[in-house]
Amino acid sequence: MNTSLCACPAPAEAAPYADSPQWRAGKFRNAAPRHAMGTLKTLAVMWRFLFGKPANTVPARPIPVQALSQAELLAAPDMSLWRLGHSTMLMKLGQQFWLTDPVFAERASPFTFMGPKRFHAPPLRIEDLPEITGVLLSHDHYDHLDRAAIEQLAPKVAHFVTPLGVGDRLIAWGVPAAKVQQLDWWQETQVQGLRLVATPAQHFSGRSLKDGNSTLWASWVLIQDDVRVFFSGDTGYFKGFKTIGERFGPFDISLMETGAYNADWPDVHMQPEQSLQAHLDVRARHLMPIHNGTFDLALHPWHEPFDRIAGLARQAGVPLVAPQMGERLDLRAPALSQGWWTAVE
């Protein structure tokens, strides 16, 4: 497979990606077109977000968080994972630390005074993290790409691996180009023994009203020795999951998007039934639902994604893994869910 080490201009400069099969008519595209909601439905959804949200989209009591220290991370065994919140995972792979979609901001928003606010603080601060071998990014939305976190992380991170165009944003923010590697779907690279493959997802991108789909989105395959991890990023359900499973499965665990769903946007986020099917498609053993429990991004109760996926996994005989924020998980033998969220509902 090819790799792409890119120091291209920022997306705002309309960087050409003509060599990418995903780049068509000046934008990145999904394999299957998204269904447009239309103006009236869009306005109706916005109205519900502003004036019709149920109270239980936010927990009434604090989310349990297990605080972490740098000494604890350094002493932890290899093949460990800690969920820091939403889609931010810290993994110790081959005795090296990797972060996915690091968001430490108080709000998943371009503004500090408005937008979805965290339910809980991160289990540790950025300054308390050890040296990080790599940051892996799925796309550029605010709940996955936190500029302030990237700028603070940059001195202690050796590599940033991103889909096409997302790395250009990092370079524009001051991250040295030599640290940034950008991949198209099905391209792969190896970083100090960790094999990383950018795989397709069904989503979209953009950080303003003017830059929609100027950067690519992706899911990721991570292979370290005999451990295989699938990280979905954000995605609707699509047939590409089966292809990923055929090419790279079976996986020890899928970190699968399960949250912020709604019938009005089925192309870009999965219902829990689809999350379970995607997990089966990629041929993973343990299912870890992510993209939940940190931000209020939809109209469903905050705990509903956990409740639904837990029931579905139980019916299907799928081992469900849902650790508390900051709780260590052994990727080779992950402890099954104890349903911590039921004490908070």
Secondary structure, DSSP 8 states (H G I E B T S, - for coil): ----------GGG----TTSTTEETTEE--SS------HHHHHHHHHHHHH---GGGS-SS---B----HHHHHHS-SSEEEEEETTEEEEEETTEEEEES---SSBSSS-SSSS-B-SS--SS-GGGS--EEEEE----STTT--HHHHHHHGGGEEEEEEETTHHHHHHHTT--GGGEEEE-TT-EEEETTEEEEEE--S----SSTT-TTSS---EEEEEETTEEEEE--S----THHHHHHHHH--EEEEEEE-SS--TT-TTTS--HHHHHHHHHHTTEEEEEEES-SS---SSS-TTHHHHHHHHHHHHHT--B----BT-EEESSS------GGGGT-
